[in-house]
Amino acid sequence: MLEEAILDAAWAELVATGYGGLTMASVAAKAGTSKAVLYRRWPGKEDLVVAVLERRVPRLGRPARTGDLRADTLAILQSVAAGHRGLLAVGLDPGLTAVLRRRTADEATAQLAEVVAAAGIDPAAIGPRILRLPIVVLQHALLDGSAFPDMAETVDEIFLPLVHLRDGVSQTR
């Protein structure tokens, strides 16, 4: 299938040259097609690279839910970390990295809202900032080259206390 050949060629170029070195012309040549074919499917290089990454790099999975807020939160964070490790193999443009980081954070935050709700806590009472907090802590450490954060510490000492504090406040109103 042509799309598969194009995505394979784009991945090979991305790994070999990085985001900055990848061109639509080089991908088209490697895939044995024309730039026009690529542009009909992907309006620009960023769109093509996003499609390649969605296919090749582990995306944020949907870990099996255990019903345990702590365990489910840790599983989501481990999924986010796995996706970031996949991106380390490729030198990406900072703008594209920001787009991918934002998409991942949005997906992970939605999943955290689901596990919070499954634990019998109203995600609206927790608020979007607290729901997003463990993902932001993890992404920050991964992006600034810090030591890999202890996800259990982040969950146990920051996230869960805030969730329970907010939930307690919402129940007293």
N, C-alpha and C positions, 0 to 999 in steps of 0.2 A: 504494500500500500504506500502511496506517495507521501502521505502525511507522516507515516512512521519513518520513512527514509529521511525526510526533512528534519524531523525532531532528533533522529539519531545523528545526523550530520551537524545539527546545531549544538548538540551536547558535546560532540567530539571537538568542535571549534571552541566552545566555551571552556572546556577543560584544557585545551592546548594553548589558547591565546588569552583567556579571560574575557570578561564582558567588554572591556575596552577594545580588544583586538577583533572581536567578532563582527563580521559584516554580513549583510544580507547576500551580497555577491559571493562571499566565500562559502556560505551555507548552501546557496543555490548550486554552485559549482560542485561541491562535495556530494550533494544529493542528486546531481544529474538533471537539474531542472533550471528554470529561469527565475530571476528576481520577481517578475510579474506574478508568477504562481505563488510565491511567498507572500507578496503584498496583498493578494486577493484574500488570503486566509488570516494574515497577521498584519495590521496596519503599520507596525514598526518593529524595530529590534527589541524593544522592551516587551512587547506583546509576545513575540516569538520566544524570548528567554523565559518569560513567566510560564508559557505552555510547556517548555522543556523542563523547567524545574518542577512543575506540577506533576509531570510524568516520571522524572528521574529521582528527585529528592524526596525522602520520606515526608509526607505531609502530616499535618496534625491528625493523628488517628483519633478514633473514638474508642478509648479504652473501655473495656467491659466495666459496667457499673457494679459495685459491690454493695452499695447502700451505706457504706462507711465514708463519711465526709472526708476524713483525713486520707484514707487510702485512695479514694477517687481523685482528690485534689493532687496527691503525689503522682498518680498515674497520668493525669493531664500534663503536669509539669515535665514529667519524663518524656512525654510525647513531643512537647515543645522543644526540649533539649535535643532530642533525636533529629528533628527537622533542622535545627541550627547547625548541628554537626555536619549534616549533609551539605549545607551551604558553604562550609569552610573549605570544601574542595575546589570551589570556584571563586575567582576574584570578581566580585560584583561591584557595580557602580553604586555609590552611596545612596542615590535616589531610588534605585531599584531595591536595594536592601531595605530601605525605609518602608517601601510599599509592601514588601513581603513580610517584614516584621509587624507592620500594622495589621495586615490580614490575619496573620497567625494570632496576634493578641486578641483581635476581635473574635475569632473562632474559639480560642481557649476561654475567653471571658464568657461567651455564651454557654460553653460546656460547664464552666464553674457555676453559672447561674442554675443550670439544670441539677447539678449535684447538690447545691445548697437547697434548692426546692425539694429535692428527693429526701433531704434530711429533715424536712418539715420546717424550714426557715424561709421566710419570704425574701427573695433576692432584692426586691425593691427596698426593703428595710435595711439591707446591707449597703446598697448603693453601688454604682458602677465603678467608682474609684477603688473601693476595697476589693471588689471582685477582680479587678484588673491587677491589683498590687502584686500578687506572687509572680505573675507573668512578667511584669515590668522589672521586678528585682532580678529574675532569671535572665531576661534579655539584656539588661544593663551589664550584668557580670559577663555574659558571653561576648558582648560587643566591645567592652572596654579592655578585654584581655585579663580581667581579674581572675583569681582562682575560681574554679567552678564552685558555685554556691552550694551550701548544704541545703538541699531542697526541704528535707525534713525540718531543719531548724527554721527555715522561712515559714513553713506551714504551721509548725507548733508554736513558735514564739511571736509571729507577727499576724499571719492570716487568721488562724482559728480564734485567737483571743479577740481580734477585732470583730469577727463574725458573731461570736457569742455576746460580746459587749453590745453591738448594734441590735442583735436579736433581743437581748434583755431590755434594752431601751424601748424598742418597738412594742414589746409586750406590756410595758408599764404604762403606756399611753392610753 
